[in-house]
Amino acid sequence: MPGTDVHITVAHLYVPPPPPPQPAASQPPAQHSCTLTNSGTCIRGGEFCRQADYGTTGYDADGQAWVCTGNTTHPHWE
């Protein structure tokens, strides 16, 4: 249209990128107290375990996990 001035203003919106993710804090490995035998000592791999413990996980004095498994009549820590 004659005599009509049209002005268009374009606004630029700057959105900064998100900050990089923070490195996960290193956490020490979970500490487990040892699983005790009937005689009160820590379990050891290869030892017999109680039938009631069959299928459970126990820990030796070094924190290594062992599973009570094997023969259900005479299970042992593997």
SEVO-545615 format. One line per field, with one value per atom (N, C-alpha, C): residue number from 1; residue in three letters; atom name; z, y, x negated. Coordinates in nm, 2 decimals. Atoms other than C-alpha are relative to their C-alpha. Example, Ala and Ser with C-alpha at 12.3 -4.5 7.8 and 13.67 -1.06 7.14 Angstrom:
<sites>
resi	(1,1,1,2,2,2)
resn	(ALA,ALA,ALA,SER,SER,SER)
name	(N,CA,C,N,CA,C)
Z	(0.00,0.78,0.00,0.00,0.71,0.08)
Y	(-0.12,-0.45,0.12,-0.11,-0.11,0.11)
X	(-0.09,-1.23,-0.09,0.09,-1.37,0.08)
</sites>
This chain:
<sites>
resi	(1,1,1,2,2,2,3,3,3,4,4,4,5,5,5,6,6,6,7,7,7,8,8,8,9,9,9,10,10,10,11,11,11,12,12,12,13,13,13,14,14,14,15,15,15,16,16,16,17,17,17,18,18,18,19,19,19,20,20,20,21,21,21,22,22,22,23,23,23,24,24,24,25,25,25,26,26,26,27,27,27,28,28,28,29,29,29,30,30,30,31,31,31,32,32,32,33,33,33,34,34,34,35,35,35,36,36,36,37,37,37,38,38,38,39,39,39,40,40,40,41,41,41,42,42,42,43,43,43,44,44,44,45,45,45,46,46,46,47,47,47,48,48,48,49,49,49,50,50,50,51,51,51,52,52,52,53,53,53,54,54,54,55,55,55,56,56,56,57,57,57,58,58,58,59,59,59,60,60,60,61,61,61,62,62,62,63,63,63,64,64,64,65,65,65,66,66,66,67,67,67,68,68,68,69,69,69,70,70,70,71,71,71,72,72,72,73,73,73,74,74,74,75,75,75,76,76,76,77,77,77,78,78,78)
resn	(MET,MET,MET,PRO,PRO,PRO,GLY,GLY,GLY,THR,THR,THR,ASP,ASP,ASP,VAL,VAL,VAL,HIS,HIS,HIS,ILE,ILE,ILE,THR,THR,THR,VAL,VAL,VAL,ALA,ALA,ALA,HIS,HIS,HIS,LEU,LEU,LEU,TYR,TYR,TYR,VAL,VAL,VAL,PRO,PRO,PRO,PRO,PRO,PRO,PRO,PRO,PRO,PRO,PRO,PRO,PRO,PRO,PRO,PRO,PRO,PRO,GLN,GLN,GLN,PRO,PRO,PRO,ALA,ALA,ALA,ALA,ALA,ALA,SER,SER,SER,GLN,GLN,GLN,PRO,PRO,PRO,PRO,PRO,PRO,ALA,ALA,ALA,GLN,GLN,GLN,HIS,HIS,HIS,SER,SER,SER,CYS,CYS,CYS,THR,THR,THR,LEU,LEU,LEU,THR,THR,THR,ASN,ASN,ASN,SER,SER,SER,GLY,GLY,GLY,THR,THR,THR,CYS,CYS,CYS,ILE,ILE,ILE,ARG,ARG,ARG,GLY,GLY,GLY,GLY,GLY,GLY,GLU,GLU,GLU,PHE,PHE,PHE,CYS,CYS,CYS,ARG,ARG,ARG,GLN,GLN,GLN,ALA,ALA,ALA,ASP,ASP,ASP,TYR,TYR,TYR,GLY,GLY,GLY,THR,THR,THR,THR,THR,THR,GLY,GLY,GLY,TYR,TYR,TYR,ASP,ASP,ASP,ALA,ALA,ALA,ASP,ASP,ASP,GLY,GLY,GLY,GLN,GLN,GLN,ALA,ALA,ALA,TRP,TRP,TRP,VAL,VAL,VAL,CYS,CYS,CYS,THR,THR,THR,GLY,GLY,GLY,ASN,ASN,ASN,THR,THR,THR,THR,THR,THR,HIS,HIS,HIS,PRO,PRO,PRO,HIS,HIS,HIS,TRP,TRP,TRP,GLU,GLU,GLU)
name	(N,CA,C,N,CA,C,N,CA,C,N,CA,C,N,CA,C,N,CA,C,N,CA,C,N,CA,C,N,CA,C,N,CA,C,N,CA,C,N,CA,C,N,CA,C,N,CA,C,N,CA,C,N,CA,C,N,CA,C,N,CA,C,N,CA,C,N,CA,C,N,CA,C,N,CA,C,N,CA,C,N,CA,C,N,CA,C,N,CA,C,N,CA,C,N,CA,C,N,CA,C,N,CA,C,N,CA,C,N,CA,C,N,CA,C,N,CA,C,N,CA,C,N,CA,C,N,CA,C,N,CA,C,N,CA,C,N,CA,C,N,CA,C,N,CA,C,N,CA,C,N,CA,C,N,CA,C,N,CA,C,N,CA,C,N,CA,C,N,CA,C,N,CA,C,N,CA,C,N,CA,C,N,CA,C,N,CA,C,N,CA,C,N,CA,C,N,CA,C,N,CA,C,N,CA,C,N,CA,C,N,CA,C,N,CA,C,N,CA,C,N,CA,C,N,CA,C,N,CA,C,N,CA,C,N,CA,C,N,CA,C,N,CA,C,N,CA,C,N,CA,C,N,CA,C,N,CA,C,N,CA,C,N,CA,C,N,CA,C,N,CA,C)
Z	(0.00,0.00,0.00,0.01,-0.09,0.13,-0.11,0.20,0.14,-0.13,0.46,0.02,-0.03,0.62,0.09,-0.08,0.75,0.05,-0.06,0.99,0.08,-0.07,1.11,0.08,-0.09,1.41,0.04,-0.04,1.47,0.13,-0.12,1.82,0.01,-0.02,1.88,0.14,-0.14,2.20,0.01,-0.02,2.31,0.12,-0.11,2.53,0.01,-0.01,2.66,0.01,-0.01,2.64,0.15,-0.14,2.97,0.04,-0.04,3.17,-0.02,0.01,3.12,0.13,-0.12,3.36,0.09,-0.10,3.68,0.00,-0.01,3.71,0.13,-0.11,3.95,0.11,-0.11,4.29,0.02,-0.01,4.33,0.15,-0.13,4.62,0.03,-0.04,4.81,-0.01,0.01,4.76,0.13,-0.12,4.99,0.10,-0.10,5.31,0.06,-0.06,5.44,0.12,-0.12,5.78,-0.04,0.04,5.75,0.05,-0.04,5.77,0.09,-0.10,6.08,-0.02,-0.01,6.10,0.13,-0.14,6.39,0.11,-0.10,6.56,0.03,-0.02,6.53,-0.08,0.08,6.27,-0.14,0.13,5.93,-0.10,0.10,5.64,-0.09,0.10,5.39,-0.12,0.12,5.03,0.02,0.00,5.01,0.13,-0.13,5.37,-0.02,-0.01,5.44,0.06,-0.06,5.51,0.05,-0.06,5.70,-0.11,0.10,5.50,0.00,-0.01,5.62,-0.08,0.08,5.43,-0.15,0.15,5.10,-0.08,0.09,4.82,0.04,-0.04,5.02,-0.03,0.02,4.98,0.14,-0.12,5.26,-0.03,0.02,5.30,0.09,-0.08,5.41,0.07,-0.07,5.62,-0.09,0.09,5.31,-0.08,0.07,5.19,-0.13,0.12,4.91,0.02,-0.01,4.84,-0.04,0.02,4.85,0.00,0.00,4.77,0.06,-0.05,4.97,-0.10,0.11,4.70,0.00,0.01,4.58,0.04,-0.04,4.72,0.12,-0.10,4.93,0.13,-0.13,5.19,0.07,-0.06,5.24,-0.08,0.09,5.08,0.05,-0.04,5.08,-0.07,0.05,5.01,-0.13,0.13,4.64,-0.04)
Y	(-0.12,0.00,0.12,-0.12,0.33,0.09,-0.09,0.55,-0.08,0.08,0.26,-0.05,0.06,0.18,-0.12,0.12,-0.16,-0.04,0.03,-0.24,-0.13,0.13,-0.59,-0.01,0.02,-0.64,-0.15,0.14,-0.98,-0.01,0.01,-1.05,-0.14,0.13,-1.32,-0.03,0.05,-1.51,-0.10,0.09,-1.67,-0.08,0.09,-1.97,-0.07,0.07,-2.09,-0.15,0.14,-2.46,-0.04,0.04,-2.65,-0.03,0.03,-2.70,-0.15,0.15,-3.03,-0.07,0.07,-3.30,-0.02,0.01,-3.32,-0.15,0.14,-3.64,-0.06,0.06,-3.88,-0.01,0.01,-3.87,-0.15,0.14,-4.19,-0.04,0.05,-4.38,-0.13,0.12,-4.64,-0.12,0.12,-5.00,-0.02,0.03,-5.11,-0.09,0.08,-5.26,-0.09,0.10,-5.58,-0.06,0.07,-5.73,-0.15,0.14,-6.10,-0.07,0.09,-6.37,-0.10,0.09,-6.58,-0.15,0.14,-6.96,-0.03,0.04,-7.15,0.02,-0.01,-7.14,0.15,-0.14,-6.76,0.06,-0.05,-6.72,0.04,-0.05,-6.55,-0.12,0.11,-6.78,0.00,0.01,-6.90,-0.08,0.08,-7.02,-0.14,0.14,-7.39,-0.06,0.06,-7.43,-0.04,0.04,-7.60,0.12,-0.11,-7.36,-0.07,0.05,-7.41,-0.02,0.03,-7.56,0.12,-0.12,-7.25,0.11,-0.11,-7.03,-0.03,0.04,-7.22,0.11,-0.10,-6.97,0.14,-0.14,-6.67,0.04,-0.05,-6.46,0.04,-0.03,-6.43,0.06,-0.08,-6.23,-0.05,0.05,-6.35,0.13,-0.11,-6.14,0.11,-0.10,-5.96,0.07,-0.07,-5.86,-0.07,0.08,-6.12,-0.07,0.07,-6.25,-0.14,0.14,-6.62,-0.04,0.05,-6.80,-0.14,0.13,-7.09,-0.08,0.08,-7.35,-0.14,0.13,-7.69,-0.10,0.11,-8.01,0.06,-0.05,-7.91,-0.07,0.07,-8.17,0.05,-0.05,-8.05,0.12,-0.12,-7.70,0.06,-0.06,-7.50,0.14,-0.14,-7.14,-0.01,-0.01,-7.10,0.14)
X	(-0.08,0.00,-0.09,0.09,-0.14,0.02,0.00,-0.24,0.00,0.00,-0.24,-0.14,0.13,-0.57,0.02,-0.01,-0.61,-0.14,0.13,-0.89,0.01,0.00,-0.96,-0.13,0.12,-1.19,-0.01,0.02,-1.33,-0.09,0.07,-1.44,-0.07,0.07,-1.71,-0.01,0.01,-1.68,-0.11,0.12,-2.01,0.03,-0.02,-1.97,-0.14,0.13,-2.31,0.02,-0.02,-2.37,-0.01,0.01,-2.34,-0.14,0.13,-2.65,-0.03,0.03,-2.84,0.04,-0.04,-2.73,-0.13,0.11,-2.94,-0.04,0.03,-3.14,0.05,-0.06,-2.99,-0.11,0.09,-3.15,-0.04,0.04,-3.35,0.03,-0.04,-3.21,-0.08,0.07,-3.41,0.09,-0.09,-3.29,0.07,-0.08,-3.02,-0.08,0.07,-3.16,0.10,-0.09,-3.01,-0.07,0.06,-3.07,0.00,0.00,-3.17,0.11,-0.10,-2.92,-0.06,0.06,-2.98,0.05,-0.03,-2.99,0.06,-0.05,-2.83,-0.10,0.11,-3.17,-0.04,0.03,-3.18,-0.11,0.10,-3.45,0.06,-0.05,-3.41,0.00,-0.01,-3.31,-0.12,0.11,-3.57,0.06,-0.04,-3.52,-0.03,0.02,-3.47,0.05,-0.05,-3.35,0.14,-0.14,-3.02,0.08,-0.09,-2.73,0.12,-0.12,-2.41,0.10,-0.10,-2.12,0.10,-0.09,-1.92,-0.05,0.06,-2.17,0.00,0.00,-2.12,0.06,-0.05,-2.09,-0.03,0.03,-2.20,-0.15,0.14,-2.52,-0.05,0.07,-2.77,-0.13,0.13,-3.10,-0.11,0.11,-3.44,-0.06,0.07,-3.68,-0.05,0.05,-3.81,0.11,-0.11,-3.46,0.04,-0.03,-3.45,0.13,-0.13,-3.10,-0.01,-0.01,-3.03,0.15,-0.14,-2.70,0.01,-0.02,-2.58,0.08,-0.06,-2.51,-0.06,0.05,-2.58,0.11,-0.09,-2.43,0.09,-0.09,-2.12,-0.02,0.02,-2.21,-0.12,0.13,-2.57,-0.05,0.04,-2.59,-0.13,0.13,-2.91,-0.01,0.01,-3.02,-0.09,0.07,-3.12,-0.02)
</sites>
